[in-house]
Amino acid sequence: MLLAVTGFVMIFLIIYLLLQSKVHPTPIFVVVPIVCAVVCGFDFTQIAEFMKTGVTTTMPVAVLFIFSIVYFSIMSEVGLFDPLVDFLVKHAGSNVVLVTVSTACIATIAHLDGALAATLLVTVPAMLPIYKKLHIRPVVLCVIIGAAMSIMNLLPWGGPVARVGVILDTDVNALWHTLIPLQIVGIIMVLFFAAFMGILEKRRGAGLHPTGKAAELDEDASSAHQISDEEAAALKRPKLFWFNLILTVGVIAMLCFTKIQLYAAFMIGLSLALIVNFPDPKMQGARIKAHAGEALGVPMILLASGVFLGVLTGTKMMDAMAETLVMLIPSVLGPYVHIIMGIFAVPIGMMLGTSPYFFGLLPLAIGVGEQYGISPENMSNAMLVGKNFAVLVTPHAATTFLCCGLAGVSIKQLLRFCAPWLWGLSIISLVFAIALGIVTI
């Protein structure tokens, strides 16, 4: 019981401190877990081993972020995205809705490979300049991408469905076939949601006025790194547009169609981009230095979050928390335990993370559900549908901080804005699943 209570206290305390923004996330993810592990009786040798295991887990994503953020920053500087921005702004004008719906379409297509990081790396850099030009808040970009990824994560090669297939010992394709109707309805729901978000942004003043001038820039839409117009113009490389486009397509192709590590693809891409666009070694160093702050800030947080993950799993707090969550449900609600788990899947998923949710909590929930006549498939479907919508708002997930870094928003802004919307969408999806007979009451 001590492990479970300490685990819940640790997670709530971390989320509270992140939302308060009075302390940088790095010490939060390091100090709080260490203190909690000491409270549970673990010595520093054990804690050091937990830290090593956790940091090893987050290291690849941290390295990915360092090289990807510098790569896309340089591609933006040399003008790769200018034609796309100009085209969409020209055809959208003040039609912010068209931009938000386009975002949903791009994110949906980009997530066909089932890789969260790749979807973010494709969609955010392409759309963020347009959002800034039309003064749409970057958090809107994040929530639309989060919604699209959530419904596309039902693909058989997506992580959640694969994990459920393992738990149920069933073919993932057969599992996916039962989810296809929900996925179709879900994609339509995401498009309507994107349009709705666009309408809300228009009411806030986003878009271009008839004069062609944009509305005043919001605080969280401001660029973290400002350079003068003269400096920006000097960095443009219009004659190298096709090279940069082919290089970027090649990097994305490596992400989607090869087994090469994601960070390795960006290492190669960044190296070629620097050599061709800036042959002068001093310029290469200057461009790397210009983006060093953005490129190193989030990786530090990612590595620090590895301490949290290592302590959470190494101390067995995660297992104790999963057992406690199932035990807290009153017996009178037993026949509806799958619906309850589905409704609260987002906040529970935010606390536990993907693998502990499916490999730790789901088997326990299935065992409890069977006592009340709920089939394993029914329980799994209910918990799967809801949990997917937490993929972008899990405070200790690497992709959450990757999104924050690419979009230039804080973890506080992301959680406060995106979590309520995505939780609402998860409940709507659960209702659709019930209506389609995928989840039965």
Kinemage of the C-alpha trace (Angstrom):
@kinemage 1
@onewidth
@group {chain A} dominant
@subgroup {mainchain}
@vectorlist {calphas} color= white
{ca met a 1} P 0.000 0.000 0.000
{ca leu a 2} L 2.905 2.361 0.743
{ca leu a 3} L 4.216 1.964 -2.799
{ca ala a 4} L 0.802 2.727 -4.331
{ca val a 5} L 0.147 5.776 -2.150
{ca thr a 6} L 3.649 7.124 -2.725
{ca gly a 7} L 3.287 6.560 -6.459
{ca phe a 8} L 0.033 8.500 -6.637
{ca val a 9} L 1.452 11.302 -4.490
{ca met a 10} L 4.546 11.464 -6.700
{ca ile a 11} L 2.550 11.724 -9.924
{ca phe a 12} L 0.067 14.278 -8.595
{ca leu a 13} L 2.902 16.344 -7.132
{ca ile a 14} L 4.815 16.298 -10.420
{ca ile a 15} L 1.728 17.298 -12.429
{ca tyr a 16} L 0.928 20.058 -9.900
{ca leu a 17} L 4.452 21.470 -10.054
{ca leu a 18} L 4.480 21.310 -13.856
{ca leu a 19} L 1.207 23.230 -14.043
{ca gln a 20} L 2.420 25.833 -11.548
{ca ser a 21} L 5.483 26.578 -13.708
{ca lys a 22} L 7.386 27.857 -10.663
{ca val a 23} L 10.137 25.260 -11.068
{ca his a 24} L 11.798 24.050 -14.274
{ca pro a 25} L 10.641 20.518 -15.240
{ca thr a 26} L 14.191 19.106 -15.030
{ca pro a 27} L 14.587 19.307 -11.209
{ca ile a 28} L 10.942 18.279 -10.776
{ca phe a 29} L 11.521 14.995 -12.627
{ca val a 30} L 14.746 14.333 -10.705
{ca val a 31} L 14.178 15.475 -7.122
{ca val a 32} L 10.587 14.344 -6.540
{ca pro a 33} L 11.110 10.686 -7.653
{ca ile a 34} L 14.345 10.364 -5.654
{ca val a 35} L 12.667 11.664 -2.489
{ca cys a 36} L 9.709 9.319 -3.005
{ca ala a 37} L 12.023 6.335 -3.536
{ca val a 38} L 13.873 7.163 -0.312
{ca val a 39} L 10.541 7.383 1.539
{ca cys a 40} L 9.737 3.864 0.310
{ca gly a 41} L 12.997 2.556 1.797
{ca phe a 42} L 15.221 2.211 -1.261
{ca asp a 43} L 18.902 3.061 -0.873
{ca phe a 44} L 20.895 5.281 -3.212
{ca thr a 45} L 22.582 2.346 -4.948
{ca gln a 46} L 19.183 0.984 -5.971
{ca ile a 47} L 17.926 4.431 -6.931
{ca ala a 48} L 21.009 4.986 -9.100
{ca glu a 49} L 20.230 1.759 -10.947
{ca phe a 50} L 16.610 2.870 -11.438
{ca met a 51} L 17.873 6.182 -12.832
{ca lys a 52} L 20.261 4.419 -15.216
{ca thr a 53} L 17.489 2.201 -16.572
{ca gly a 54} L 15.070 5.096 -17.017
{ca val a 55} L 17.528 7.467 -18.653
{ca thr a 56} L 18.563 4.715 -21.073
{ca thr a 57} L 14.915 4.511 -22.131
{ca thr a 58} L 14.565 8.221 -22.909
{ca met a 59} L 18.048 8.756 -24.371
{ca pro a 60} L 17.179 7.921 -28.035
{ca val a 61} L 14.303 10.426 -28.101
{ca ala a 62} L 16.477 13.102 -26.484
{ca val a 63} L 19.112 12.643 -29.183
{ca leu a 64} L 16.368 12.633 -31.826
{ca phe a 65} L 15.098 15.954 -30.579
{ca ile a 66} L 18.531 17.621 -30.619
{ca phe a 67} L 19.120 16.838 -34.279
{ca ser a 68} L 15.528 17.138 -35.519
{ca ile a 69} L 14.880 20.582 -34.043
{ca val a 70} L 18.102 21.979 -35.528
{ca tyr a 71} L 17.312 20.334 -38.870
{ca phe a 72} L 13.800 21.756 -39.168
{ca ser a 73} L 14.912 25.146 -37.843
{ca ile a 74} L 17.503 25.350 -40.616
{ca met a 75} L 14.994 24.158 -43.221
{ca ser a 76} L 12.669 26.936 -42.091
{ca glu a 77} L 15.475 29.507 -42.252
{ca val a 78} L 16.516 28.581 -45.790
{ca gly a 79} L 12.905 28.915 -46.978
{ca leu a 80} L 11.817 25.313 -47.554
{ca phe a 81} L 8.357 25.886 -46.075
{ca asp a 82} L 7.802 29.353 -47.592
{ca pro a 83} L 5.956 28.138 -50.735
{ca leu a 84} L 3.587 25.986 -48.648
{ca val a 85} L 2.951 28.845 -46.233
{ca asp a 86} L 2.345 31.330 -49.034
{ca phe a 87} L 0.060 28.910 -50.886
{ca leu a 88} L -2.116 28.112 -47.885
{ca val a 89} L -2.270 31.716 -46.706
{ca lys a 90} L -3.141 32.889 -50.228
{ca his a 91} L -5.965 30.363 -50.584
{ca ala a 92} L -7.094 30.459 -46.972
{ca gly a 93} L -6.972 34.200 -46.482
{ca ser a 94} L -8.981 34.758 -43.325
{ca asn a 95} L -10.358 31.204 -43.553
{ca val a 96} L -8.685 29.827 -40.458
{ca val a 97} L -10.992 26.803 -40.583
{ca leu a 98} L -9.377 25.635 -43.815
{ca val a 99} L -5.975 25.676 -42.141
{ca thr a 100} L -7.103 23.720 -39.072
{ca val a 101} L -8.912 21.116 -41.186
{ca ser a 102} L -5.814 20.823 -43.391
{ca thr a 103} L -3.818 20.167 -40.233
{ca ala a 104} L -6.128 17.279 -39.316
{ca cys a 105} L -5.762 15.802 -42.808
{ca ile a 106} L -1.961 16.070 -42.816
{ca ala a 107} L -1.649 14.592 -39.319
{ca thr a 108} L -4.013 11.725 -40.191
{ca ile a 109} L -2.027 10.823 -43.295
{ca ala a 110} L 1.324 11.308 -41.546
{ca his a 111} L 0.305 8.876 -38.802
{ca leu a 112} L -0.323 6.005 -41.184
{ca asp a 113} L 3.029 4.595 -40.057
{ca gly a 114} L 1.827 4.581 -36.438
{ca ala a 115} L 4.923 6.459 -35.177
{ca leu a 116} L 4.031 9.340 -32.857
{ca ala a 117} L 7.400 11.079 -33.134
{ca ala a 118} L 7.435 10.867 -36.936
{ca thr a 119} L 3.930 12.376 -37.144
{ca leu a 120} L 4.977 15.309 -34.978
{ca leu a 121} L 8.197 15.807 -36.930
{ca val a 122} L 6.292 15.896 -40.213
{ca thr a 123} L 3.240 17.954 -39.223
{ca val a 124} L 4.409 20.568 -36.733
{ca pro a 125} L 7.313 22.096 -38.715
{ca ala a 126} L 5.168 22.226 -41.878
{ca met a 127} L 2.133 23.881 -40.266
{ca leu a 128} L 3.608 26.014 -37.470
{ca pro a 129} L 4.771 28.850 -39.779
{ca ile a 130} L 1.231 29.083 -41.173
{ca tyr a 131} L -0.257 29.173 -37.676
{ca lys a 132} L 2.123 31.956 -36.694
{ca lys a 133} L 1.392 33.938 -39.852
{ca leu a 134} L -2.354 33.690 -39.259
{ca his a 135} L -1.859 34.062 -35.500
{ca ile a 136} L -3.537 30.809 -34.572
{ca arg a 137} L -2.335 29.565 -31.210
{ca pro a 138} L 0.229 26.736 -31.466
{ca val a 139} L -1.657 24.775 -28.796
{ca val a 140} L -4.506 24.457 -31.309
{ca leu a 141} L -2.066 22.824 -33.710
{ca cys a 142} L -1.045 20.435 -30.921
{ca val a 143} L -4.573 19.404 -29.939
{ca ile a 144} L -5.611 18.761 -33.545
{ca ile a 145} L -2.547 16.602 -34.140
{ca gly a 146} L -3.200 14.828 -30.839
{ca ala a 147} L -6.772 14.036 -31.862
{ca ala a 148} L -5.705 12.740 -35.286
{ca met a 149} L -2.948 10.566 -33.826
{ca ser a 150} L -5.358 9.171 -31.234
{ca ile a 151} L -7.809 7.791 -33.748
{ca met a 152} L -5.102 6.649 -36.181
{ca asn a 153} L -3.393 4.756 -33.358
{ca leu a 154} L -6.094 2.106 -33.795
{ca leu a 155} L -4.154 0.764 -36.780
{ca pro a 156} L -2.871 -2.803 -36.276
{ca trp a 157} L 0.763 -1.672 -36.333
{ca gly a 158} L 0.073 1.023 -33.748
{ca gly a 159} L 1.534 0.415 -30.307
{ca pro a 160} L -1.718 0.240 -28.286
{ca val a 161} L -3.465 -2.276 -30.571
{ca ala a 162} L -0.341 -4.440 -30.693
{ca arg a 163} L -0.184 -4.442 -26.879
{ca val a 164} L -3.851 -5.416 -26.593
{ca gly a 165} L -3.268 -8.201 -29.111
{ca val a 166} L -0.522 -9.561 -26.864
{ca ile a 167} L -2.717 -9.385 -23.761
{ca leu a 168} L -5.648 -11.116 -25.486
{ca asp a 169} L -3.388 -13.524 -27.399
{ca thr a 170} L -5.286 -12.678 -30.572
{ca asp a 171} L -4.389 -11.633 -34.103
{ca val a 172} L -4.007 -7.856 -34.273
{ca asn a 173} L -5.552 -7.735 -37.753
{ca ala a 174} L -8.672 -9.461 -36.457
{ca leu a 175} L -8.767 -6.999 -33.585
{ca trp a 176} L -8.382 -4.084 -35.983
{ca his a 177} L -11.235 -5.293 -38.198
{ca thr a 178} L -13.639 -4.845 -35.290
{ca leu a 179} L -12.307 -1.312 -34.788
{ca ile a 180} L -12.473 -0.142 -38.436
{ca pro a 181} L -16.033 1.303 -38.200
{ca leu a 182} L -15.012 3.309 -35.144
{ca gln a 183} L -11.860 4.510 -36.899
{ca ile a 184} L -13.883 5.759 -39.880
{ca val a 185} L -16.330 7.594 -37.625
{ca gly a 186} L -13.404 8.855 -35.558
{ca ile a 187} L -11.644 10.410 -38.567
{ca ile a 188} L -14.847 12.274 -39.425
{ca met a 189} L -15.090 13.384 -35.792
{ca val a 190} L -11.515 14.716 -35.897
{ca leu a 191} L -12.246 16.727 -39.057
{ca phe a 192} L -15.320 18.291 -37.420
{ca phe a 193} L -13.275 18.953 -34.283
{ca ala a 194} L -10.572 20.677 -36.340
{ca ala a 195} L -13.202 22.843 -38.027
{ca phe a 196} L -14.684 23.693 -34.621
{ca met a 197} L -11.264 24.723 -33.307
{ca gly a 198} L -10.808 26.893 -36.391
{ca ile a 199} L -14.123 28.632 -35.707
{ca leu a 200} L -13.070 29.298 -32.121
{ca glu a 201} L -9.771 30.782 -33.300
{ca lys a 202} L -11.533 33.028 -35.821
{ca arg a 203} L -13.686 34.375 -33.003
{ca arg a 204} L -10.499 35.142 -31.097
{ca gly a 205} L -9.292 37.263 -34.013
{ca ala a 206} L -7.015 34.808 -35.815
{ca gly a 207} L -6.550 35.135 -39.558
{ca leu a 208} L -5.787 37.987 -41.918
{ca his a 209} L -7.833 41.172 -41.969
{ca pro a 210} L -9.060 42.489 -45.351
{ca thr a 211} L -6.047 44.850 -45.342
{ca gly a 212} L -3.781 41.808 -45.404
{ca lys a 213} L -2.443 42.544 -41.938
{ca ala a 214} L -2.670 39.937 -39.240
{ca ala a 215} L -4.257 40.363 -35.854
{ca glu a 216} L -2.034 41.078 -32.867
{ca leu a 217} L 0.115 38.161 -31.845
{ca asp a 218} L -0.849 36.215 -28.731
{ca glu a 219} L 1.720 35.576 -26.048
{ca asp a 220} L 1.947 31.843 -26.685
{ca ala a 221} L 2.068 32.344 -30.455
{ca ser a 222} L 5.180 34.478 -30.287
{ca ser a 223} L 8.439 33.112 -31.647
{ca ala a 224} L 10.995 32.077 -29.085
{ca his a 225} L 13.834 33.058 -31.400
{ca gln a 226} L 13.588 36.411 -33.181
{ca ile a 227} L 15.958 37.605 -35.892
{ca ser a 228} L 15.793 40.738 -38.018
{ca asp a 229} L 14.262 40.758 -41.490
{ca glu a 230} L 17.677 41.450 -43.009
{ca glu a 231} L 19.238 38.464 -41.246
{ca ala a 232} L 16.325 36.243 -42.214
{ca ala a 233} L 16.582 37.263 -45.874
{ca ala a 234} L 20.324 36.542 -45.887
{ca leu a 235} L 19.680 32.969 -44.752
{ca lys a 236} L 17.223 32.152 -47.553
{ca arg a 237} L 18.455 29.672 -50.148
{ca pro a 238} L 15.852 29.754 -52.983
{ca lys a 239} L 18.280 28.183 -55.460
{ca leu a 240} L 18.622 25.167 -53.179
{ca phe a 241} L 14.862 24.681 -52.704
{ca trp a 242} L 14.674 21.426 -54.649
{ca phe a 243} L 17.714 19.992 -52.928
{ca asn a 244} L 16.278 20.805 -49.503
{ca leu a 245} L 12.876 19.408 -50.487
{ca ile a 246} L 14.353 16.133 -51.770
{ca leu a 247} L 16.563 15.892 -48.678
{ca thr a 248} L 13.588 16.394 -46.348
{ca val a 249} L 11.460 13.868 -48.240
{ca gly a 250} L 14.365 11.448 -48.002
{ca val a 251} L 14.680 11.942 -44.245
{ca ile a 252} L 10.934 11.416 -43.775
{ca ala a 253} L 11.087 8.326 -46.020
{ca met a 254} L 13.819 6.910 -43.781
{ca leu a 255} L 11.554 7.538 -40.780
{ca cys a 256} L 8.584 5.800 -42.337
{ca phe a 257} L 9.965 3.019 -44.495
{ca thr a 258} L 13.250 1.880 -42.965
{ca lys a 259} L 14.333 0.460 -39.637
{ca ile a 260} L 17.043 3.079 -39.169
{ca gln a 261} L 16.917 4.857 -35.824
{ca leu a 262} L 14.935 8.106 -35.998
{ca tyr a 263} L 17.819 10.143 -34.623
{ca ala a 264} L 20.206 8.617 -37.171
{ca ala a 265} L 17.998 9.850 -40.027
{ca phe a 266} L 18.197 13.415 -38.714
{ca met a 267} L 21.921 13.168 -38.065
{ca ile a 268} L 22.420 12.354 -41.737
{ca gly a 269} L 19.928 14.977 -42.915
{ca leu a 270} L 21.358 17.752 -40.735
{ca ser a 271} L 24.916 17.009 -41.827
{ca leu a 272} L 24.029 17.232 -45.526
{ca ala a 273} L 21.858 20.315 -44.987
{ca leu a 274} L 24.666 22.201 -43.266
{ca ile a 275} L 27.307 21.259 -45.830
{ca val a 276} L 25.217 22.223 -48.868
{ca asn a 277} L 23.360 25.294 -47.539
{ca phe a 278} L 26.242 26.763 -45.546
{ca pro a 279} L 29.606 25.663 -47.010
{ca asp a 280} L 31.470 28.044 -44.684
{ca pro a 281} L 32.339 26.175 -41.436
{ca lys a 282} L 31.858 29.373 -39.437
{ca met a 283} L 28.301 29.711 -40.778
{ca gln a 284} L 27.612 26.071 -39.946
{ca gly a 285} L 28.709 26.660 -36.381
{ca ala a 286} L 26.715 29.871 -36.172
{ca arg a 287} L 23.478 28.180 -37.300
{ca ile a 288} L 23.936 25.325 -34.806
{ca lys a 289} L 24.668 27.825 -32.037
{ca ala a 290} L 21.609 29.884 -32.981
{ca his a 291} L 19.338 26.935 -32.217
{ca ala a 292} L 21.315 25.412 -29.354
{ca gly a 293} L 18.974 26.727 -26.681
{ca glu a 294} L 15.879 25.254 -28.309
{ca ala a 295} L 17.699 22.025 -29.179
{ca leu a 296} L 19.089 21.357 -25.687
{ca gly a 297} L 16.279 22.558 -23.409
{ca val a 298} L 13.776 19.776 -24.079
{ca pro a 299} L 16.332 16.912 -24.238
{ca met a 300} L 17.381 17.824 -20.694
{ca ile a 301} L 13.760 17.443 -19.598
{ca leu a 302} L 13.460 14.143 -21.472
{ca leu a 303} L 16.555 12.731 -19.801
{ca ala a 304} L 15.310 13.937 -16.419
{ca ser a 305} L 11.909 12.305 -17.015
{ca gly a 306} L 13.850 9.051 -17.410
{ca val a 307} L 14.636 9.294 -13.682
{ca phe a 308} L 10.916 9.436 -12.969
{ca leu a 309} L 10.153 6.476 -15.237
{ca gly a 310} L 13.014 4.442 -13.798
{ca val a 311} L 11.869 5.011 -10.219
{ca leu a 312} L 8.211 4.405 -11.071
{ca thr a 313} L 8.896 1.014 -12.635
{ca gly a 314} L 11.981 -0.071 -10.699
{ca thr a 315} L 10.369 0.400 -7.289
{ca lys a 316} L 7.228 -1.484 -8.466
{ca met a 317} L 5.124 1.589 -7.660
{ca met a 318} L 3.460 1.150 -11.039
{ca asp a 319} L 2.269 -2.384 -10.265
{ca ala a 320} L 0.935 -1.335 -6.864
{ca met a 321} L -0.894 1.648 -8.382
{ca ala a 322} L -2.561 -0.500 -11.042
{ca glu a 323} L -3.831 -2.965 -8.436
{ca thr a 324} L -5.136 -0.141 -6.253
{ca leu a 325} L -7.022 1.517 -9.116
{ca val a 326} L -8.931 -1.695 -9.798
{ca met a 327} L -9.668 -2.270 -6.102
{ca leu a 328} L -11.124 1.232 -5.687
{ca ile a 329} L -14.133 0.476 -7.895
{ca pro a 330} L -17.186 -0.415 -5.721
{ca ser a 331} L -18.664 -3.871 -6.321
{ca val a 332} L -22.089 -2.374 -7.125
{ca leu a 333} L -20.494 -0.806 -10.209
{ca gly a 334} L -18.818 -4.071 -11.179
{ca pro a 335} L -20.998 -4.800 -14.248
{ca tyr a 336} L -20.042 -1.394 -15.631
{ca val a 337} L -16.373 -1.441 -14.715
{ca his a 338} L -15.327 -1.465 -18.373
{ca ile a 339} L -17.363 1.691 -19.059
{ca ile a 340} L -15.861 3.366 -15.986
{ca met a 341} L -12.355 2.437 -17.088
{ca gly a 342} L -13.121 3.742 -20.580
{ca ile a 343} L -14.435 7.064 -19.281
{ca phe a 344} L -11.405 7.656 -17.057
{ca ala a 345} L -8.895 6.173 -19.504
{ca val a 346} L -7.316 9.549 -20.331
{ca pro a 347} L -6.456 10.670 -16.777
{ca ile a 348} L -5.411 7.126 -15.822
{ca gly a 349} L -3.352 6.840 -19.003
{ca met a 350} L -1.723 10.199 -18.275
{ca met a 351} L -0.601 8.842 -14.910
{ca leu a 352} L 0.546 5.368 -15.955
{ca gly a 353} L 1.820 5.769 -19.511
{ca thr a 354} L 1.210 3.358 -22.390
{ca ser a 355} L 3.050 0.136 -21.520
{ca pro a 356} L 2.143 0.113 -17.784
{ca tyr a 357} L -1.479 0.908 -18.704
{ca phe a 358} L -1.805 -2.040 -21.069
{ca phe a 359} L 0.598 -4.550 -19.514
{ca gly a 360} L -0.075 -3.620 -15.883
{ca leu a 361} L -3.607 -2.286 -15.494
{ca leu a 362} L -5.445 -4.003 -18.369
{ca pro a 363} L -4.819 -7.621 -17.224
{ca leu a 364} L -6.013 -6.704 -13.718
{ca ala a 365} L -9.102 -4.985 -15.117
{ca ile a 366} L -9.845 -8.009 -17.316
{ca gly a 367} L -9.657 -10.281 -14.268
{ca val a 368} L -12.069 -8.071 -12.317
{ca gly a 369} L -14.394 -7.714 -15.308
{ca glu a 370} L -14.675 -11.465 -15.815
{ca gln a 371} L -16.108 -11.764 -12.297
{ca tyr a 372} L -19.021 -9.608 -13.500
{ca gly a 373} L -19.468 -11.286 -16.878
{ca ile a 374} L -17.494 -8.733 -18.903
{ca ser a 375} L -15.505 -10.437 -21.657
{ca pro a 376} L -11.788 -9.677 -22.039
{ca glu a 377} L -12.468 -8.299 -25.528
{ca asn a 378} L -15.148 -5.947 -24.221
{ca met a 379} L -12.910 -4.650 -21.447
{ca ser a 380} L -9.945 -4.257 -23.801
{ca asn a 381} L -11.929 -2.346 -26.415
{ca ala a 382} L -13.323 0.077 -23.837
{ca met a 383} L -9.925 0.784 -22.325
{ca leu a 384} L -8.184 0.952 -25.706
{ca val a 385} L -10.572 3.489 -27.233
{ca gly a 386} L -10.221 5.904 -24.349
{ca lys a 387} L -6.498 5.543 -23.671
{ca asn a 388} L -5.454 6.488 -27.196
{ca phe a 389} L -6.485 10.091 -26.571
{ca ala a 390} L -3.862 10.442 -23.836
{ca val a 391} L -0.917 9.862 -26.171
{ca leu a 392} L -0.041 13.564 -26.436
{ca val a 393} L -0.820 14.673 -22.879
{ca thr a 394} L 1.105 12.148 -20.789
{ca pro a 395} L 3.431 14.367 -18.695
{ca his a 396} L 6.254 11.829 -18.546
{ca ala a 397} L 6.123 10.688 -22.203
{ca ala a 398} L 8.951 11.687 -24.516
{ca thr a 399} L 6.605 12.563 -27.394
{ca thr a 400} L 4.768 15.056 -25.179
{ca phe a 401} L 7.940 17.070 -24.722
{ca leu a 402} L 8.861 16.586 -28.365
{ca cys a 403} L 5.555 18.243 -29.277
{ca cys a 404} L 6.168 21.066 -26.800
{ca gly a 405} L 9.604 21.747 -28.202
{ca leu a 406} L 8.581 21.665 -31.857
{ca ala a 407} L 5.506 23.851 -31.332
{ca gly a 408} L 7.201 26.238 -28.902
{ca val a 409} L 4.672 25.771 -26.098
{ca ser a 410} L 5.235 24.951 -22.450
{ca ile a 411} L 4.120 21.703 -20.827
{ca lys a 412} L 1.735 23.804 -18.734
{ca gln a 413} L 0.064 25.264 -21.844
{ca leu a 414} L -0.127 21.859 -23.510
{ca leu a 415} L -1.716 20.062 -20.559
{ca arg a 416} L -4.149 22.817 -19.624
{ca phe a 417} L -5.404 23.348 -23.154
{ca cys a 418} L -5.192 19.912 -24.774
{ca ala a 419} L -6.042 17.470 -21.955
{ca pro a 420} L -9.690 18.592 -21.436
{ca trp a 421} L -10.430 18.602 -25.177
{ca leu a 422} L -8.844 15.195 -25.743
{ca trp a 423} L -10.596 13.716 -22.709
{ca gly a 424} L -13.902 14.948 -24.115
{ca leu a 425} L -13.122 13.399 -27.496
{ca ser a 426} L -12.249 10.107 -25.813
{ca ile a 427} L -15.665 9.957 -24.147
{ca ile a 428} L -17.390 10.787 -27.437
{ca ser a 429} L -15.399 7.984 -29.100
{ca leu a 430} L -16.478 5.602 -26.351
{ca val a 431} L -20.107 6.542 -27.020
{ca phe a 432} L -19.578 5.850 -30.723
{ca ala a 433} L -17.984 2.497 -29.848
{ca ile a 434} L -21.041 1.573 -27.787
{ca ala a 435} L -23.398 2.675 -30.570
{ca leu a 436} L -21.457 0.576 -33.104
{ca gly a 437} L -21.516 -2.481 -30.828
{ca ile a 438} L -17.728 -2.534 -30.410
{ca val a 439} L -18.216 -2.012 -26.669
{ca thr a 440} L -21.333 -3.523 -25.109
{ca ile a 441} L -22.990 -2.511 -21.849
